[in-house]
Amino acid sequence: MKLTADYHTHTPYSHGKNTVLENTMAAKKLGLKEIAITDHGFNHLLFGLKRKRLPDLRAEVEEAKKLTGLNILMGMESNLISLDGETDMKESDLPAFDIYLMGIHEVLRYSGIGDAYNIMFRNYVAYKLGKRPPEKVVQNTTRAYVNAVKNNPIDILTHINYKCCCDLMEVAKVCADYGTYIEINTKKRHVSAEELNLMASTGVRFVIDSDAHSADRVGDTAIAEQLLAEADVPLDRIDNIDGRLPKFRFAEYKQKHC
């Protein structure tokens, strides 16, 4: 298994350590065909990307393309901020980006107190106690994920089930229906082999991403390789390995709407 592209990397525009160019050079050294720069979404209170800095980020992306010859997608790891599936990637933001990721994170500005309580607080308390959240909390998180995929042209769900538990089968079904990829994240192990098999049974497709916060982790696949060795998911269900590149829904959406 050889990684073709890494679609989840961070830079100092959020809280990554290395520049766009340094991440891209690391990707080129590994023989990758593409890399995405996907800093944390606007509503992250500590490390969120700033809208006023988007032109600077785009300029760095274009310069790195010229210097390396590698294809670079400028994206964002947006945040799920409401039970209705709202994210901090607004309609007016879409033209600025090439790829659309979404995940659940701590320390966010949510749409409302109820959203913060039900999506993060109750999940996080259970996580800290080492327990699975109550079923009602799992249902709420599932609803939020499902609404987000239905209502937004999201390319990739990042580190699903990490600190926030959902019904993985239900989320995978809607991802399969709408053409959203589920990420196998190699920064942290966020699902078990059995859970990966369950999601795969829905027909959903996957990408492997490093979630690199430093250039030395760009293209890392170690956790994914270990997980896949334990699971029964065929490698042809992963669309960014062995020369393959994914077909992202956001690109098609932009052609029609932006």
N, C-alpha and C positions, 0 to 999 in steps of 0.2 A: 504494500500500500504506500503510495507516494502522494503527498498533498500537492494539489494544483494551485490552490488559492487560499488565502487566509482573510476572512471577511470580518474579523473582530479584533481590532488593535486600537490602543490608546496612545495619546501624545500629551505634552504639557498643556494642551488646550482643555484637558480635564485633569487627570492626575497620573498620566503616563510619564515616564522618565525621558524618553527619547523623541526626537523630532520626526516629522513626516519623512524627511529624507533618510534618516537613520533607520527607521522601520522598513522603508522601501528597499534600501540597500541590503538589509538583512534578508528580506524576501527574495531579492534577486540572487543573492549568494546561494540560497537554497534551491534555486531553479523554479520558483513559483511563477505563474503567469500573471497573477493579479494579486492585489492587496487592497483592503478597504481600511480607511481611517475612520473609526467610529467612536468618537468621544462621547462622554456621558451627556444625557439630555439636559435641556434648559432648566428643568425644575429640580435638578439635584442641587440641594442647598450648599453643599461643600465643594463639589467638583464639576458642576454643570458647565457645559459649553455656553458661551455668551453670543447672543445674536449679533452684536456689534462687531464680533471678531470673525464672522463667517467669511468676509472678503479676504482677510489675512490667511485664514486656513485654505481657502481656495487657491490663493496665490502660491502657497507652499506646495500644495498638491500638484499644480501645473508645473512648477519649477522642478519638482522631484521627477515628474514624468519625463521632462526634457533631459534631465541628467542621467536617468537610469534606463529609459526606454520601456519601463514597466507600466502596465495599465494600473491606475490607482483610482478607486472609487471613493468619493468623499461622502461619508454617511454620518449617522448618529445612532448611538444606542439609546433610543428614547425610553421614557419611563411610562409605565402604566399608572395612571393617576386617578382613575375612578372605576366604580363597579360597572358603569355603563360602557367601559372600554375606551374611554378617552385617554389620549397620550399627550405628551408635551410637544409633539410634532404637529403644529397647526397647519391648516390648508395653505396658509400664506408662506409657510416655511418650505414647502415641498420643492419648489423650483431650485432651491439652493443645493439640493442633495442628489446623489446618484444611487444610494442604497439606504434602506430603511430597516433598522433593527429595533427590537423592543424587548425590555425585560422589567423585572420588579426589583427595586432597590430600596435601601433604607435612606432616611434623612432626605425626604422629598417634600415638595410643596404639592399636596394633593388638592383635588378639586373641592373637597369639603372635609369636615371633621369625620363624618361617617365613613367616607372612603378611606381615610388614613387609618381609622380604627379597625375597619373590617379587612382591609387588604394587608396592611403591614403590622399594626400593633398586635392583633390577636395571633397572627402567624408567628411573629417574632417572639412573643412570650412563650408559645409552645416550643419553638426551636430552642430557646435558651434553657427550657426545662427538659429538653430531650424527648419531647412527646409529639405525637401527631396532633394537629389542631382538631377541635371538635368538627363533626361532619358539616355543620352549618357554615363554618368558616371555609372549609374545603369547597363547598358548593358556591359560596360567594366568590372565592378566588377563581374557580372554574368559570363562572359566569363572566367575570371581568376579562379573562383571557379570551373567551369565545367572542364576546362583544368586540373586543379590540381587533381580532383577526377579521371579523365580518365587516367592521366599519372603517378599517384603515388598510392601505395597500402595503402591509408589512411583509418584508422579505424573509426575515429570520426572527424566531423567538429565541432569546438568549437564556442560557442556564436555567431552563424551566425546572420548577420544583425546588429550587435552592432557597431555603428559608421560608418559602411560601408554597404550601402544598395545594395541589389541584387534582382533579380527576384527569389523569394523563390521557386516558382513552378518549374522553370527550374533547379535550383540547387537540389531540392528534387528529381526530376525525375532522374537525373544522379546518385545521391546517391542510389536511389532504384535499378537502373540498375547494379551498380558496387558493391553494398554491403557495402557502407559506411553509418555509422550511423550519424544522426543529434542529437547533444546534446541539451538537455533542461538544461540550465545552471542555477544554483541556487545562484550564486553570484550577478547576475544582470538580470533583466528582459529584454530580447533582442528581443522577438517576442510577438505579441498579441495572444489572444485565436483564433481569426479569422485566423491569419497567420499560427498558428499551425494546425488548421483544414485543411487549403489549402495544406500544406505540406503533411499531413497525407493522403489526397486524392490520392496522387501519389503512395502509397504503401510503402513509405520509412519507416524505423524503427528508433526508438529513444532509447537513453540512458539518464538517469538523472545523472548529475555530479555536485559536489559541487564547483569546481574551488577553493578549499580551499587553502588559503595562511597562514593558521594557523591550528593547530591540532584540535582546538575546533570547527572548521567548517567542518571537515571531515564528510561525510555522511549526511550533511544538505539537506533537501528536501522541505523546506517551500515554496519557490517561485514556485517550480514545482507543489506542491499540490494545491496551489492557482490557477495557470494557468490551470491545468487540470480540476479543478472544474468548470471553466468557459468555457472550450472547450468540444468537443465531441469525443475526441480521446480515443478509447478503451484501457484499461490498458494492454491488451495483445500485444499491439504494442510497448511496452517499454520492452526491453530485459534484464534489470538489476534490476528488482524488483521481489518480491514474489518468490524467490528461483531460478529465471532464470539467466543464464549467456549468454552473447552475443557470436556469432560466428564471429570472426574477420577475415577480409580478409588478414591482414598483416601476421598473423601466417601461413596461407596457402601459401602466396607468399614466405615466407622465406623457407618453406619446399621444394619448387621447385627451388628457385634461390640462396639461401644463403648457 
